[in-house]
Amino acid sequence: MPAAIEVRKVPIHSVADASELEKLIDDGVLEADRVIAIIGKTEGNGGVNDYTRIIADRAFREVLVAKGTRSDEEVKQVPIVWSGGTDGVISPHATIFATLPEGAAEPTDEPRLSVGFAMSEQLLPEDIGRTPMVEKVADAVKVAMERAGITDAADVHYVQTKTPLLTIDTIRDAKSRGNTVWTEDTLASMDLSNGTTALGIAVALGEIEMPTDADVMHDRTLYSSVASCSSGVELDRAQVVVVGNVRGIGGKYRIGHGVMDDALDSDGIWDAIRSAGLELPERPHTSDLDGRLVNVFLKCEASQDGMVRGRRNAMLDDSDVHWHRQIKAAVGGVTSAVTGDPAVFVSVSAAHQGPDGGGPVAAIIDAS
């Protein structure tokens, strides 16, 4: 049986700040050695060269080493997923997951939050955008589910991943071995890596059948409703965090999910919160959350037809500000209006993650 989970959201006061994690440990809220995953937003450009992710990663890992007994090498194995870019009102923050000691939480038959982690086999640059990546990700998702104690895919409500994208160096490496890559546009490879990963998640959870290479980035009817995929230059394999509910473990928290059908679909966010178990009126207001919402996690994407609810927008044609930044700011504003808190996890590049122009939403609540 997996351990009960403590989860807290903390602000990040500067790009290299991890003081709020340190405070949680010093105050005895959680133990450094029991931190099993961190998911957060950093304030960089969200692109290939967004080094704020690396800076934040180092800051948080240094605290885990200094405040615990794990070695540098052991702490390096803790999955820490950073999504770069806090466009608009989105505020830099981190959500920290830690196990509780045995006996610290009373077991319950009610569904309670559980977390599992796995790493895939190495993803070669020529795998990205092709079925070998789908297969490797799917295998890792199944391992993470098992470690979370989840046997039914319906109990999985959020799968956060970090995968490699393509860089000049990795493209050169593939070519040196006589292989081709799906694209040589490094920024476009972010969408590609995320989309291929999402297909792997969907396959693992039985949401879709195994796709073909031709389906990747082309058949947008194939998607996962629980995938949240990020990519960067930090690693060479898929880092997979599966979050769901398990009965019998206890703890205070519960997770649910919904889907935004488009960038303005605030009802999709409320649906995720209801799915987590929070009772809400038919037309809810931020005050109805009553301080029980820990955080929401969303993916967003500019609709490929350049429209939202029948109205044309210019995001995809804008050569000055990439659409990644525009849609993230827009959905971040919609989400913050729902939660009343701009420290929300809104990540862009949602190919195969929710319907075209929309995206998955996961919500964690205090169910105590």
N, C-alpha and C positions, 0 to 999 in steps of 0.2 A: 504494500500500500504506500503510495507517495505521501510526502509530508504536507501538512497544511501550509498555506502561503500567507505571508504578510506582504502587502503592496502599498507603496507610498509614492506620491508625486512631489517632486521638489523643484524649485526654480533654479536656474543657472544664472548667476549674477554677472559673469563675464565669461569669455570664451574658454578660459583655462580654469574655471571655478568648479570645485566639487565640494565646497564647504558644507552644503546642506546634507550631502551623504554622510560626511564626517560627523555632523551634528546628530543625525539619526542613530549612528553607531554609538557615539559618546553618551546619548541619552538612553541607551538600552532598548530602543524601539526595534532594532534588528542587529544581528551579528554580522561582522564583515565576512566571516568564513561561510555564512549561510546565504550570501547574495548569489543568486543563480542566473539572473538576467537583468539587463538594464536596456530600456528603449527610450530614446530621447531625440529632441530637436536641437540643432545647433544653428548659429546665426550666419553661416557663410552663404555662398551663392548657390549651393545645391548642385553644382556642376561637377565635372570630372576633377577639376583642380580645387575643390572645396576642402581645404586642409583643416578647417575648424573641426571636422569630424575626428581627425587624427589627434588634434590638440585636446579635445574633450575626452577622447578615449584614454589618452595617457593620464589625464588628471584624475579620472575616476578609478582607473586601475591602480594608480599610485596610492590612493586612499585605501583601497582594498588590501594592498600589500602592507601598508604601514599600520593599519588597524587590526589586521588579522594574523594568522599563522601560516597562510598559504604562501608558497614561493612565487617569484615573478612568473615562472613558467606555468604554475598551476592557475594563477590569476589570468594569464593570457588565454586560458581555455574558457573563461566565463563569457558567454555571448553578450556583447554590448553592441546594440544596433543604433547607429546614429543616422538620422535623416537630416540632411543639410538644407538650410533655407527657411527662415522665419519671416517670409514676406507678409506685408500688411500688418495685421495686429497680432499674429501668432507670436507667442512668447517662448524664448528658450527654456527648456525644462527637461527633466528626466523622470521616468517612471521606473521604480526599483522593485524588483521581485526577490524575496528571500524566503527560505524555508523556516518554519518554526520548530523549536526543539520538541522532541517527543513528549507528549503530555501537556504541552502548552495550549492546545486547542482541544475542546471537547468534541469527539466525533459526532456527526449528525447524518441522518439519512437525506437531508436536503442537499441539492447540488452545490458544491463549493469549488472555488478556483483551484486549478491544478496546472502546473507548468512542466513541460518536457523539452529537452534540448538535444540536438544532434548536429553533427557535421557530415556533409556529403563526401563522397569521393572527390578527388581533385577535379576541378572543371578546367579543361584545356580551352584556350582561346577559340579553337575551331568547334568546340561543343556549343558555345553560346549562340542561341537562336535555332538550335537543332535538337532532334529527339534524344541524343545521348544526355543532354542537360536535363531534359524533362524526366528521363528515367532516373538519373542520379538524385535529383531533387525529390522525386516521389519516394524513393527508397529511404531517404533521410527523414522525410515527414513521418513515415510509418514507424521508424525507430523512436522519434521524438514522442509520438502518440503513446507508444508502449511505455516509455519512461515516465510519462505523465499519468499513467494508469488509466488511459482512455481506450476503451474497446469498441465504442460505437462512434463512427464518424460524425453522427448528429450532435455529439457532445463537444465537438471542436468548434469554437466560435471565432478564433483568431490565430492566424499563422503568420508570424513576422519573420522575414528572411533578410539576409544580407548576402549578396553574391558579387563576384567580380564583373566589372565591365571591361571593355576593350580599351587598351592604350596603345600608343605607338610601339612601345616595347613588346607587348604581347602579340600584337599583329605581326611584328617582325619575327618573333619567335615561331609563330605558326607557319609563316612563309618559309622560314629556314628549314623546317621539317617537311616541306612539300605540301602543306595544307592551305586551304583557303579559309577566310573568315566571312561571316554573314554580311558584315558592313565594315568599312574602314572609317566611318564617321564615329569618332569616339563618343560624342554627346548622344548621338542616336543609339549607340550601343547601351546606354543606360535604360532606355525604354525597352530595348530588345532583351536585355538580361532580366529585367523585371517581368516582362511578359512571358518569357520562356519558363521562368521560375513559377509563375502563377499557374501555368498549365501543368507543371509537375505536381503542385499542391492539389489542383482539381482532380488529377488522375488518382493520386493517393487517397483522396477522400471520396472517390466514386462519383464526383460531380460530372465528369465527362469521361468518355473513352479515350484511349491513347491517340493523340493527334498525329498528323503527319508533319514533315518539315514544311510543306506548303501552307499549313494552317497557321503557323506561327506569325503573329502580327497581321494576319490577313483575315482570318475568320473570327471576328469579334463577338460572334454568338457563343464562342467557347470561352468560358470564364469561371473563376472561383468566386464564391460569395464571402469567403473568409480570408482570402490572401491579402497580405500587405507586404509588398516586395520592394526592397531598396537595394541599390548596388553602388559600388565604389571601388577604390583602389586598395582597400585595406587587406584583402584576403584572396585566396585562389580556390575557394570551394564555397558551397552553400552552407551558411550558418542558419539553422532552422530553430525557431522557438514556437512550440505549439502551446496554445492556451485554451483551456476548456474547463468543463465542470465534471467533477467526480463525486459520487456519494460515498459517505463513510469516513471522509478524511477530516471534516470540520474546518474551522477557520471562519473568517468574517465575510469573505468576498465571493462574488459571483459574476460571471461574464455572460453576455449575450451579444447577438449581432443583428444587423439589418443591412439594407442596401439603399443607397441614394440612387434614384433613377436618373437624376441630372444634377447640375451644380447648385441648383436652388432648392433641392428636395430636403428641407429641414425635417419633414415627416419621417424620412429614412433614419435620421439620427434619433428621433424620439422612439421609433420602432426598436432600435438597438437597445435603448435604455429600458424599454418595457420588456424586451426579450431577456434582459439580465435579471428581471424580477421586480423592478420598481413599479409600483402601481401609480398610474398617472390618470388625470382626467382626459376627456376626449380631446380637448384643446389645451394642452399643457403650457405652463409658463415656467421660466427659469426658477422661480420661487418654489415650484413643486418638487424640485430636486432635493431640497432640504439638507444640503450639504452631504448627501450620500453618494454622489457621483465622484468616483476616483479620477477617471479620465476616459476620454474617447479616442479612438484610433481610426483614422480615415485615409483612404486613397482617393485621388481625384485625377481627372483627365479631361482635356479639352475635347469636346465632341468632334469627331472627324468631319462632320458636315458643316462645322462652323456656325452652328445654331444652338440656341437655348430657348426652348418653349416657343419655337416659331420665329424668334428674332435673331437676326444676323449679328455676329460679333466679329472682331478683327484680330483675335488672338493669334490664329494660325498664320496670318499674313504679316504680323508685326516683325519687322527686322530690327527694331531697336530694343525691345524687351521680349525675351523668349516666352512662349506661352506657358512653359513650366512655371514661371514666376507669377504670371497673371492668374492662372486658374488656382494656384495654391493660395494666393492672397484672397481671391473671391470666396473659395470654399472655407478658408480659415475664418473669414468674416461671418459667413452663414453659421458655421459651427459655434463660434464664440457667442453669437447672439442667442443660440439655444442654451449653451452651458452657463453663460454669464462669466466665463473664465477664458481669457485668450491663451492660456497654457494648454493648448490642445495639440494632439499629434495628427497633423495633416501633411500627408506626403504625396508628391506628384508622381507622374509616370505610372498610370494604372492600366496599362494594356493587359487584357485578359483578367483584370481584377474588377469584377462587377461589370455592368453593362456599359456600352460605349457612352462616354459623356458623364457617367456616374461613378460609383465606386462603393466598395464595402465599408461598413462601419462596425466597429466593435466597441462595447461599453462595459466598463467594470464598475460595479457598485458595492457599497458596504451593505451587506444583507443581514447584518446582525440585528 
